[in-house]
């Protein structure tokens, strides 16, 4: 056992003495040590219930003959930090989560790992850590929140953001905004639509690194049993020495990407899948994501762009049904899962209730393909990511309205200084420039609330995920702070976006402007934000701080397309 390095032999007596003080005994020293890395916190409903969930995981580990030892790591919650300076910490927290898990596990020579996640960066960060460590282990997701209800309709946190925009426009009263605020989040669990957390939970199950209990709502009565079973599963993985990278293969990465595209998932998944691939040593890039997305129809009618929530998806057959649809489309690649069974075998056990409307038949898509579009051109030579909404125009041309941070743009929307036909440029919000690549949900929701969602375009080197209308282009690379073309755009420049041609261009003499450009002073000169800005990779590579040499990468293939 790997843990013998800290617990076996006369020379390890001091370590055993300390472990005894922590509650272990002679019998425990002969068993595998399993690290439980928990992201429990009281700050967010996404992770609020994970401490209780860990107790059931421990029971499963003990029942299977292992010794559970729990650690905790951090969470930064997008839904709370959104639109504030604190949002700069969100993506950075993903790296801190992965780093802290690596340090805890390597530092104590564990035999296996189970990471418990809830909020979106905790899902991605825990999977990155599993890929980096390449030990037997899995990620256990805490599940989705139940939907809220207001005026006879189902609502999520997205509706609150959009209500803020409506309130600023004067179409929603103070009292109505308060009622929506109080109804949207009724208890524990991650944001209820196919936002980033639930998108990444779908991806994790399709990747094979998470059990299919990810579909269970956070408060479902079967959650405790699922956690117990996950604990037992880790011991079986240890016995088989089935490590994370044997599961997270090129084929598994393709399955995860296709599952995200089929469910109309968050564009943040692009960033996180790129980061996970880097940690797993896989050569997987924006072109692979574009190719997979282009050939994958959108079949799931999920919020924020559709009608249903993640809880509805569970009732309709869950991720297994999503994978069955991929199999019907001959797009599901053979790969292993933490259950020990193949992904195809798991998909075959999908139970589809008669008449369910959440996941459409393979021959009746909501959108034929291309949920994600990777645009390139004079404004984004390394690529930019666009979520192709169902009502998205094929092209957009308009004058640039340039903002050097999110707050400037949000204020302009609130003050009604944005006009139909404008192309809003929000720059210096990338991984390095932000730093931390803030998400623009507050801005996109405010545009919808102001009635401008499908009448303007938005281009940013920051992130976005909840856009349901019009053209929103994010992850523009190279970012402005690195001297990318976005830094050289001026008010009034004509911006051309062609979705079909996958182009984004600006009419301007950028070469002459570059001579007078200099990067802005960094927002942070000390601490973790400064360190992140100095070490982070491009968003086109996942915005990680743990780069992998290209020579160490295993080539993936988009042959399934």
Phi, psi and omega in degrees: 000142178302325183289349177301334181299336180247356188228357187242136176100159182302324184291345180264012180303318178298320178296317180296324178300318180289322178294325176298320179296335178274001174112359180275161181224182183304317181298322181297328184292346177264006183247161175295141175265128180242123177276128170257112179259107187258142176251028179302141174199155179272357189278344188215143176296335181303322187242002187300325187265002189287337178294318177294319180300323181298328179296324177288325175298316180300318179300319180295319179295315180296318181297331181268001175098022179245174178245111179276137176225118189262138171239169174229149173228190194264171169214140168239124191262118182302316184299334178268318185279343186308132176082002179240170177298333179297338180295341176297337183276347189296300182295325178299327180297331177303316180290322178296320177299310180298317181296316183292323177295315179302314183295317181296318184285313178295320184295339183236013170054049182287155179273333181203167186221137166232122182252130183254125186233163178216291180288161195298318180290335176289328176296308182295316183296321179292322179290321175303317180296318179299317179295320182293317183284327182051049174251166170299128182177175179206166174253128177253120182270142183281345175098166184275153172290154172288151179291153171269172180222136179212127179051041174080009179232157179282134179230160176228184179299332177302321181295330178291315178300317181290328177294327176299317177297319177296323179295318179296328180281342180096007181268349179234130182282167175303317184294318180293319177300318179296318179297319178295315178304316185284339185262340194291326187235089189280355181177203183288152175127162182281159183313135201283346178270191175275057173279192191296316183298309180290327174300313181289332174294318175299314180299320182296318177294318178293329176290340179093357186268355179230144176292161183285000172292352176306331182291335185297131173302154185303325184260013181294145184295340181271000182301317182295320178294320179297321178293318176301314181296324178296321176298317177295322182299321181299322179295323177293322177298321178295316181297325180271354186050044178271099187269168189300320184285341173287339177267315183275075183262173174305319179296318179296322178296322176295318178299317181297316181295318179295322179295321177297315181294318182296329181266005180064042188284179185292143175294341175300335178299328178301310180299316184287321178294322175299317180294316179298318179300318178299316181295328181274359178077029182253136175276093186225124188224187183299326179294324176296316180296318178300314182295317180293314180298318183300329182263006184248118177287151173274117183246340184267127183266069188250148171298148018273343183269344183249203187260334194249164180255174178297328176297321176295322178298318177302313181294334182276352181131351171066201183295328176302320179292321176302315180291325176299318178299319176298321177295319178297328177276001182060038181244355183273122182268143179294128178201165181273159172232168180294345176288347185091351180260163179284158179295328179292320177295320178296318180297328183291344181264012177298136176249114184252108179298143179298131176084003179298145185242003186284315180246115186282161175300155183299332182266009180224063186287155170287330181210133189295327181171173177076044176301321173254140172236132176259113182262144173224163180157194184294340179267342182212070184297333178266355177116152173218158186244134179231137173269115185275095179293158186295331180258020186287134175292154182288335181206159179209131175229133180191171180282143179287138167242108193263131178230135183270004173195166182297319184300321179300316181291316181299319179296321179296324178292313180298326181273006176059041178262002179263137182244152174304136180098347179289151169249108183279125178251114175248112186237176185060031175240017180284184181305316181274318187286327182305305344289166174105357171055065181301151177268143188260029181300321179298322180289311182296322178293321178296323177297317177297314180297331180273002180078019183246007187305322181248019183240357174227166171246152180233130180231129184211151170270004170273202184246164168205158177213336190261009183295129181241355183225151168065200184253118175231120183242121180236183178058032182296126181229145355297149181286165185300319183294339177266010179086018178294163183304333181301331180291341187259356181288145178235157176309133177094343176303142179277123180253130180243124177239122180238105186293316182296319180278353182058048182236147169218117188225159177233138175268100180189154177274084184289332182297312181291326179293329184297330182298331182258003182272142171221145183295146177292159176298141180298143180290332181227130181253349179224166174081189188294326180294321177294317180296320178297313181300327182281340188240350188287146175275172178297153175300332178292349177244012176099357180054048179263162174249014179232068186295149178247131178303141181303328180293343181267359185271142174265125185295133172268178180215140175256035182295340180295342179275000000 
